[in-house]
Each structure stands twice: as structure tokens, then as C-alpha cells.
Amino acid sequence: MATRAGRQPRCPICRGKLPEQEESPERGPKFAPLCSLRCKRIDLATWLGEGYRISGEPAEQNDDDQSGDER
């Protein structure tokens, strides 16, 4: 799993090397591009906590989106 310059890819959460084969049920290539279940959970929590942002102006919300009425 080497890249162009021969460098091994790293996990964006812990910066550890990505495993090429399964090391345990909680660490292996099945979690790519993350290295483990732990890093996958940290990444999910960051998304759910709105820790990742896309630059730009905030989107406008319609009154219909916030009413909660199902028609």
C-alpha cells in the first residue's frame, strides 16, 4: 500500500501507518482510510459534532425545513 514516493499512507486521525493486513479485529485495512475502529469512532464523533467545516457562506434555511410538520 505504498504511495508514489514510496511513503506509506498515514491515518488522518492518529498519523499512524495504515496496516496492510488485519492485525486484530479492531485494526486493519477494512477501516481504510483510517487505521482502526478507534480512529473511525473519533472521526464519526467529529462529523456528528460538526467539527468538520466546508468553507463558504452558510446555506439559507427555509421556514418549511424547521416547521417539523409532515404534509
CNS distance restraints for C-alpha pairs under 8 A (distance, minus, plus):
assign (resid   1 and name CA) (resid   8 and name CA) 6.54 0.50 0.50
assign (resid   1 and name CA) (resid   9 and name CA) 7.40 0.50 0.50
assign (resid   1 and name CA) (resid  20 and name CA) 6.57 0.50 0.50
assign (resid   2 and name CA) (resid   6 and name CA) 5.32 0.50 0.50
assign (resid   2 and name CA) (resid   7 and name CA) 5.69 0.50 0.50
assign (resid   2 and name CA) (resid   8 and name CA) 4.75 0.50 0.50
assign (resid   2 and name CA) (resid   9 and name CA) 6.76 0.50 0.50
assign (resid   3 and name CA) (resid   7 and name CA) 5.46 0.50 0.50
assign (resid   3 and name CA) (resid   8 and name CA) 6.07 0.50 0.50
assign (resid   3 and name CA) (resid   9 and name CA) 6.76 0.50 0.50
assign (resid   8 and name CA) (resid  17 and name CA) 6.62 0.50 0.50
assign (resid   8 and name CA) (resid  18 and name CA) 7.39 0.50 0.50
assign (resid   9 and name CA) (resid  17 and name CA) 6.22 0.50 0.50
assign (resid   9 and name CA) (resid  18 and name CA) 6.12 0.50 0.50
assign (resid  10 and name CA) (resid  15 and name CA) 5.22 0.50 0.50
assign (resid  10 and name CA) (resid  16 and name CA) 5.35 0.50 0.50
assign (resid  10 and name CA) (resid  17 and name CA) 4.54 0.50 0.50
assign (resid  10 and name CA) (resid  18 and name CA) 5.46 0.50 0.50
assign (resid  10 and name CA) (resid  34 and name CA) 7.95 0.50 0.50
assign (resid  10 and name CA) (resid  35 and name CA) 7.94 0.50 0.50
assign (resid  11 and name CA) (resid  15 and name CA) 4.70 0.50 0.50
assign (resid  11 and name CA) (resid  16 and name CA) 5.41 0.50 0.50
assign (resid  11 and name CA) (resid  17 and name CA) 6.26 0.50 0.50
assign (resid  11 and name CA) (resid  18 and name CA) 6.05 0.50 0.50
assign (resid  11 and name CA) (resid  33 and name CA) 6.51 0.50 0.50
assign (resid  11 and name CA) (resid  34 and name CA) 4.91 0.50 0.50
assign (resid  11 and name CA) (resid  35 and name CA) 5.62 0.50 0.50
assign (resid  12 and name CA) (resid  33 and name CA) 7.84 0.50 0.50
assign (resid  12 and name CA) (resid  34 and name CA) 6.72 0.50 0.50
assign (resid  13 and name CA) (resid  34 and name CA) 7.24 0.50 0.50
assign (resid  13 and name CA) (resid  39 and name CA) 6.03 0.50 0.50
assign (resid  13 and name CA) (resid  42 and name CA) 7.66 0.50 0.50
assign (resid  13 and name CA) (resid  43 and name CA) 7.16 0.50 0.50
assign (resid  14 and name CA) (resid  39 and name CA) 7.06 0.50 0.50
assign (resid  16 and name CA) (resid  35 and name CA) 7.33 0.50 0.50
assign (resid  17 and name CA) (resid  35 and name CA) 7.30 0.50 0.50
assign (resid  18 and name CA) (resid  28 and name CA) 7.57 0.50 0.50
assign (resid  18 and name CA) (resid  29 and name CA) 7.09 0.50 0.50
assign (resid  18 and name CA) (resid  32 and name CA) 7.53 0.50 0.50
assign (resid  18 and name CA) (resid  33 and name CA) 7.74 0.50 0.50
assign (resid  18 and name CA) (resid  34 and name CA) 7.05 0.50 0.50
assign (resid  18 and name CA) (resid  35 and name CA) 5.06 0.50 0.50
assign (resid  19 and name CA) (resid  23 and name CA) 7.35 0.50 0.50
assign (resid  19 and name CA) (resid  27 and name CA) 7.44 0.50 0.50
assign (resid  19 and name CA) (resid  28 and name CA) 5.40 0.50 0.50
assign (resid  19 and name CA) (resid  29 and name CA) 5.89 0.50 0.50
assign (resid  19 and name CA) (resid  35 and name CA) 6.50 0.50 0.50
assign (resid  20 and name CA) (resid  28 and name CA) 6.92 0.50 0.50
assign (resid  20 and name CA) (resid  29 and name CA) 5.97 0.50 0.50
assign (resid  21 and name CA) (resid  28 and name CA) 5.69 0.50 0.50
assign (resid  21 and name CA) (resid  29 and name CA) 6.07 0.50 0.50
assign (resid  22 and name CA) (resid  27 and name CA) 6.14 0.50 0.50
assign (resid  22 and name CA) (resid  28 and name CA) 3.99 0.50 0.50
assign (resid  22 and name CA) (resid  29 and name CA) 6.28 0.50 0.50
assign (resid  22 and name CA) (resid  30 and name CA) 7.84 0.50 0.50
assign (resid  23 and name CA) (resid  27 and name CA) 5.59 0.50 0.50
assign (resid  23 and name CA) (resid  28 and name CA) 5.71 0.50 0.50
assign (resid  24 and name CA) (resid  28 and name CA) 6.81 0.50 0.50
assign (resid  26 and name CA) (resid  36 and name CA) 5.66 0.50 0.50
assign (resid  26 and name CA) (resid  37 and name CA) 5.16 0.50 0.50
assign (resid  26 and name CA) (resid  38 and name CA) 7.54 0.50 0.50
assign (resid  27 and name CA) (resid  31 and name CA) 7.29 0.50 0.50
assign (resid  27 and name CA) (resid  35 and name CA) 6.13 0.50 0.50
assign (resid  27 and name CA) (resid  36 and name CA) 4.26 0.50 0.50
assign (resid  27 and name CA) (resid  37 and name CA) 6.35 0.50 0.50
assign (resid  28 and name CA) (resid  32 and name CA) 7.75 0.50 0.50
assign (resid  28 and name CA) (resid  35 and name CA) 6.22 0.50 0.50
assign (resid  28 and name CA) (resid  36 and name CA) 6.24 0.50 0.50
assign (resid  29 and name CA) (resid  33 and name CA) 7.92 0.50 0.50
assign (resid  29 and name CA) (resid  35 and name CA) 6.83 0.50 0.50
assign (resid  31 and name CA) (resid  35 and name CA) 5.77 0.50 0.50
assign (resid  31 and name CA) (resid  36 and name CA) 5.70 0.50 0.50
assign (resid  31 and name CA) (resid  37 and name CA) 6.69 0.50 0.50
assign (resid  31 and name CA) (resid  40 and name CA) 7.01 0.50 0.50
assign (resid  34 and name CA) (resid  39 and name CA) 6.20 0.50 0.50
assign (resid  34 and name CA) (resid  40 and name CA) 6.22 0.50 0.50
assign (resid  35 and name CA) (resid  39 and name CA) 6.56 0.50 0.50
assign (resid  35 and name CA) (resid  40 and name CA) 7.76 0.50 0.50
assign (resid  36 and name CA) (resid  40 and name CA) 6.22 0.50 0.50
assign (resid  37 and name CA) (resid  41 and name CA) 6.17 0.50 0.50
assign (resid  38 and name CA) (resid  42 and name CA) 6.33 0.50 0.50
assign (resid  39 and name CA) (resid  43 and name CA) 6.08 0.50 0.50
assign (resid  40 and name CA) (resid  44 and name CA) 6.18 0.50 0.50
assign (resid  41 and name CA) (resid  45 and name CA) 6.12 0.50 0.50
assign (resid  42 and name CA) (resid  46 and name CA) 6.25 0.50 0.50
assign (resid  43 and name CA) (resid  47 and name CA) 6.39 0.50 0.50
assign (resid  44 and name CA) (resid  48 and name CA) 6.14 0.50 0.50
assign (resid  45 and name CA) (resid  49 and name CA) 5.90 0.50 0.50
assign (resid  46 and name CA) (resid  50 and name CA) 6.18 0.50 0.50
assign (resid  46 and name CA) (resid  51 and name CA) 4.91 0.50 0.50
assign (resid  46 and name CA) (resid  52 and name CA) 6.67 0.50 0.50
assign (resid  47 and name CA) (resid  51 and name CA) 5.79 0.50 0.50
assign (resid  47 and name CA) (resid  52 and name CA) 5.96 0.50 0.50
assign (resid  61 and name CA) (resid  65 and name CA) 6.69 0.50 0.50
assign (resid  61 and name CA) (resid  66 and name CA) 7.92 0.50 0.50
assign (resid  62 and name CA) (resid  66 and name CA) 7.22 0.50 0.50
assign (resid  63 and name CA) (resid  67 and name CA) 6.41 0.50 0.50
assign (resid  64 and name CA) (resid  68 and name CA) 7.72 0.50 0.50
